[in-house]
Amino acid sequence: MRNCPECGGVMVYERTSKLYSCTSCGTAMNAQELLETTERVKSEREKVEKAKRWKDEYLDWWLSSKERS
């Protein structure tokens, strides 16, 4: 089962329309669109996580330098 890139719901393949549709939000896409959207969302999420990780590491460094002073 695939997850919806929009809401995280379950995507179900419908043979008649040859589309994947979300059982939660109703988003419908073909296989190529689903793959592209999933990759785009994954990439954006990784960028956000990387920025957060960098900020957390910087904050840890900054706080540790204040403890030594």
C-alpha positions in Angstrom: 0.0 0.0 0.0 1.2 3.5 -0.8 0.6 6.6 1.3 -0.9 9.8 0.1 1.7 12.5 -0.3 -0.9 15.1 0.6 -2.4 13.8 3.8 -0.6 10.5 4.6 -3.8 8.4 4.0 -3.9 5.1 2.1 -3.8 5.2 -1.7 -5.9 2.6 -3.5 -5.4 1.7 -7.1 -8.6 1.8 -9.2 -8.3 -0.3 -12.3 -11.1 1.4 -14.2 -9.6 4.8 -14.0 -6.0 3.6 -13.8 -5.4 6.1 -10.9 -4.4 5.9 -7.3 -6.9 7.6 -5.1 -6.6 8.5 -1.4 -9.3 7.1 0.9 -8.9 10.1 3.2 -8.7 13.2 1.2 -9.7 12.0 -2.3 -6.6 13.0 -4.1 -6.2 11.0 -7.4 -3.0 10.6 -9.4 -1.5 8.2 -11.9 1.6 6.2 -11.0 4.0 8.7 -12.5 2.4 11.7 -10.7 2.4 9.8 -7.5 6.1 8.9 -7.8 7.1 12.5 -8.7 5.0 14.0 -5.9 6.2 11.5 -3.3 9.9 12.3 -4.3 9.3 16.0 -4.1 7.6 15.8 -0.7 10.4 13.6 0.6 13.1 16.0 -0.7 11.3 19.0 0.9 11.0 17.1 4.2 14.7 16.2 4.2 15.6 19.9 3.6 13.5 20.9 6.6 15.0 18.2 8.8 18.5 19.1 7.7 17.9 22.8 8.6 16.4 21.8 12.0 19.3 19.5 12.7 21.8 22.3 11.9 20.0 24.8 14.1 19.9 22.3 17.0 23.6 21.5 16.6 24.4 25.3 16.5 22.3 25.9 19.6 24.1 23.0 21.5 27.5 24.5 20.5 26.5 28.0 21.5 25.1 26.9 24.9 28.2 24.8 25.6 30.5 27.8 24.8 28.5 29.9 27.3 28.9 27.2 30.1 32.7 27.4 29.8 32.8 31.2 30.1 
